[in-house]
Amino acid sequence: MKQTDGELALSVAKKSMKIVIFIGMCAVVLLMINIYVMMTQITASAQLSRKLYVLEQALVQNQEDRLVEQAKSKSIKK
């Protein structure tokens, strides 16, 4: 059976729509993966910033404690 031009055009249009839908779904999946990676990076960056802040506060507290100890030892020596 020979297809008419109209049937051939309809067949090609259906196949092209399937291809477009498939590519669209692939794009959505890749977009979701990209968003997941970005959120993971943001979370990791926030955790690193928090750890850095805690370490800085511990260092400041340690320095203050040393200064207090030195001041006490100097006052006792006098």
Backbone as CSV, one residue per row, in Angstrom:
resi,resn,N_x,N_y,N_z,CA_x,CA_y,CA_z,C_x,C_y,C_z
1,MET,0.823,-1.182,0.000,0.000,0.000,0.000,0.869,1.248,0.000
2,LYS,0.510,2.128,-0.852,1.266,3.364,-0.966,0.578,4.432,-0.134
3,GLN,1.417,5.167,0.651,0.861,6.238,1.483,0.685,7.493,0.643
4,THR,-0.383,8.190,0.927,-0.581,9.470,0.252,0.271,10.521,0.952
5,ASP,0.364,11.649,0.307,1.171,12.724,0.883,0.649,13.161,2.245
6,GLY,-0.636,13.190,2.413,-1.238,13.597,3.682,-0.914,12.618,4.803
7,GLU,-1.015,11.299,4.478,-0.708,10.281,5.479,0.765,10.312,5.848
8,LEU,1.618,10.535,4.859,3.058,10.616,5.105,3.382,11.817,5.988
9,ALA,2.753,12.934,5.711,2.980,14.139,6.513,2.509,13.924,7.945
10,LEU,1.363,13.267,8.116,0.841,12.987,9.449,1.775,12.049,10.210
11,SER,2.281,11.053,9.521,3.214,10.101,10.136,4.493,10.800,10.589
12,VAL,5.017,11.645,9.736,6.238,12.382,10.084,5.973,13.341,11.246
13,ALA,4.824,13.977,11.251,4.472,14.900,12.328,4.364,14.159,13.656
14,LYS,3.756,12.969,13.655,3.635,12.185,14.891,5.009,11.781,15.416
15,LYS,5.880,11.341,14.523,7.224,10.936,14.944,8.007,12.126,15.478
16,SER,7.854,13.261,14.816,8.585,14.447,15.281,8.064,14.908,16.640
17,MET,6.770,14.782,16.883,6.214,15.139,18.190,6.747,14.217,19.283
18,LYS,6.866,12.933,18.976,7.426,11.996,19.948,8.872,12.364,20.277
19,ILE,9.624,12.751,19.262,11.019,13.153,19.473,11.081,14.415,20.335
20,VAL,10.230,15.387,20.048,10.203,16.637,20.806,9.834,16.374,22.261
21,ILE,8.852,15.525,22.490,8.445,15.202,23.860,9.577,14.490,24.590
22,PHE,10.252,13.570,23.933,11.376,12.857,24.539,12.504,13.820,24.911
23,ILE,12.840,14.711,23.994,13.899,15.689,24.270,13.487,16.621,25.415
24,GLY,12.220,17.014,25.430,11.719,17.852,26.523,11.827,17.156,27.868
25,MET,11.487,15.868,27.914,11.609,15.110,29.165,13.067,14.993,29.600
26,CYS,13.948,14.771,28.653,15.376,14.704,28.969,15.859,16.039,29.530
27,ALA,15.399,17.131,28.958,15.793,18.453,29.446,15.300,18.681,30.868
28,VAL,14.088,18.241,31.168,13.543,18.391,32.522,14.357,17.570,33.521
29,VAL,14.718,16.351,33.148,15.529,15.506,34.037,16.885,16.154,34.295
30,LEU,17.516,16.658,33.245,18.813,17.320,33.420,18.684,18.568,34.279
31,LEU,17.603,19.306,34.127,17.361,20.492,34.952,17.203,20.108,36.420
32,MET,16.488,19.038,36.687,16.313,18.584,38.065,17.639,18.147,38.674
33,ILE,18.469,17.469,37.903,19.795,17.065,38.391,20.629,18.301,38.699
34,ASN,20.567,19.294,37.830,21.313,20.532,38.027,20.867,21.242,39.304
35,ILE,19.578,21.312,39.537,19.056,21.957,40.750,19.504,21.189,41.987
36,TYR,19.485,19.864,41.931,19.926,19.055,43.060,21.398,19.317,43.386
37,VAL,22.238,19.360,42.363,23.664,19.613,42.571,23.880,20.998,43.163
38,MET,23.167,21.988,42.657,23.310,23.348,43.186,22.886,23.424,44.648
39,MET,21.795,22.768,45.002,21.337,22.787,46.393,22.328,22.068,47.295
40,THR,22.922,20.989,46.805,23.941,20.281,47.576,25.153,21.169,47.810
41,GLN,25.574,21.898,46.791,26.710,22.805,46.933,26.399,23.932,47.904
42,ILE,25.198,24.464,47.856,24.813,25.537,48.771,24.822,25.030,50.208
43,THR,24.296,23.832,50.425,24.267,23.253,51.764,25.685,23.022,52.279
44,ALA,26.544,22.492,51.434,27.929,22.241,51.841,28.639,23.553,52.162
45,SER,28.402,24.561,51.371,29.024,25.864,51.608,28.540,26.463,52.930
46,ALA,27.263,26.330,53.218,26.713,26.846,54.473,27.304,26.107,55.665
47,GLN,27.467,24.795,55.545,28.055,24.027,56.645,29.507,24.421,56.870
48,LEU,30.244,24.638,55.787,31.637,25.071,55.929,31.723,26.445,56.583
49,SER,30.840,27.341,56.205,30.832,28.671,56.800,30.529,28.595,58.290
50,ARG,29.590,27.747,58.645,29.239,27.597,60.064,30.412,27.019,60.852
51,LYS,31.076,25.998,60.316,32.229,25.411,61.001,33.343,26.438,61.153
52,LEU,33.567,27.228,60.122,34.592,28.264,60.184,34.258,29.283,61.261
53,TYR,33.001,29.677,61.356,32.571,30.628,62.380,32.793,30.057,63.779
54,VAL,32.442,28.787,63.969,32.625,28.152,65.276,34.106,28.097,65.632
55,LEU,34.952,27.744,64.672,36.401,27.690,64.930,36.952,29.074,65.262
56,GLU,36.507,30.098,64.555,36.963,31.456,64.842,36.552,31.879,66.249
57,GLN,35.325,31.558,66.635,34.861,31.904,67.975,35.674,31.166,69.031
58,ALA,36.014,29.912,68.776,36.831,29.142,69.723,38.222,29.752,69.840
59,LEU,38.796,30.188,68.736,40.115,30.824,68.779,40.076,32.137,69.543
60,VAL,39.062,32.924,69.316,38.926,34.200,70.028,38.788,33.938,71.523
61,GLN,37.977,32.966,71.894,37.783,32.629,73.306,39.095,32.140,73.913
62,ASN,39.830,31.341,73.167,41.112,30.823,73.642,42.098,31.972,73.864
63,GLN,42.137,32.926,72.939,43.029,34.070,73.088,42.632,34.913,74.299
64,GLU,41.339,35.106,74.487,40.885,35.879,75.645,41.261,35.171,76.940
65,ASP,41.113,33.857,76.977,41.483,33.098,78.171,42.972,33.218,78.457
66,ARG,43.789,33.173,77.415,45.241,33.321,77.609,45.583,34.705,78.145
67,LEU,44.932,35.744,77.624,45.196,37.097,78.108,44.810,37.234,79.578
68,VAL,43.693,36.640,79.948,43.265,36.678,81.349,44.264,35.942,82.217
69,GLU,44.732,34.782,81.769,45.733,34.012,82.516,47.024,34.809,82.684
70,GLN,47.459,35.471,81.629,48.679,36.270,81.695,48.504,37.443,82.656
71,ALA,47.361,38.076,82.601,47.098,39.208,83.500,47.079,38.728,84.953
72,LYS,46.492,37.581,85.210,46.468,37.036,86.578,47.874,36.700,87.060
73,SER,48.651,36.083,86.169,50.009,35.689,86.578,50.882,36.924,86.813
74,LYS,50.684,37.996,86.067,51.455,39.215,86.278,51.040,39.897,87.575
75,SER,49.753,39.872,87.878,49.290,40.507,89.118,49.737,39.717,90.343
76,ILE,49.862,38.413,90.222,50.319,37.586,91.338,51.822,37.820,91.573
77,LYS,52.604,37.990,90.509,54.047,38.213,90.621,54.351,39.549,91.283
78,LYS,53.494,40.532,91.132,53.756,41.865,91.687,53.561,41.832,93.129
